[in-house]
Amino acid sequence: MHVQAPVVDRFREDVLAGLARVPKRVPPKYFYDERGSRLFEAICELPEYPITRVETALMQRHSEEMAACLGKDVWLIEYGSGNSRKSRLLLEALRPAVYMPIDISVEMLERTARELALRYPWLRIEAVWADYAEAWELPPVAAGARRVAYFPGSSIGNFDPEEARRFLASAARLVGAGGGMLIGIDLKRGVDRLTRAYDDPQGVTAQFNLNLLVRINRELQGDFVLERFRHVAFYNEARGRVEMHLQSITHQQVAVAGRRFGFFAGEAMHTENSYKYSVEEFEELARTAGFSPRRRWLAGEDPFAVLYLEA
Ligand code: AVI
């Protein structure tokens, strides 16, 4: 396995800086410790959260066509591969020369690489442990191979549009001229459905959000009392994004890594944005980053798109 930036070391620095800001905020990438990753898998199974179900159905229906678009002798680079479940459909249809999953969780990466190696003995796997949003280096690619980036799950929605543009531009440089990108995008839809997807009645998303405090308590000697915070999620129509926050129920002081931070009653700590696009908006963003949109596969009832872009 290729080990890149030691991503875990920045947690302390980012949390302390985020708690000192006004308004307070912690980057969403820190949701994904072991429990957070399991809670995210549970979110993906919720009836209120359509992304995984709808994207999987699109992949089931169109993976052969997608593979034909991506071409032969492909190095498939997957950003934030997680359990690679969705990728299996593509791997089977495409049979890439190399599969390069990149993930922030080393446990998940190792487990997934082992499972895939058993399932697909023909597949060459080059796993990369890295934070895909940071600078990281691609292991050498065989001459003549075509690079295609795969970024499913609408994870691009967790970047602000300018970050998303920079990320796409770096992906375009990575795959090089003639390379491609296959990307899943959650689309704009009714406010109620969007809100329910991030505030489910079972409270799984609330646990996922609050787990950030559990992680801070454990890894940074924090003393957050979970019962004094509540999960808040709403659609910010002006910005085209679902926002998640952890809101302090009372006026309180919290210690983290030996420093103290005050919260007033009702103060919200911003933990995630999940941007929703129209296909046209996203394709325009991709163009400004150096990609040409080539194909779209669209789902109707729960609007979602898988797009193929070429650099
Ligand atoms: C990973 N990402 C695309 C998810 C999303 O929908 O923004 C994370 C998530 N947050 C709450 N529920 C799911």
Residues whose N, C-alpha, C, O or C-beta is under 5 A from the ligand:
A	BS01	AVI	I43 G153 S154 S155 A197 S274
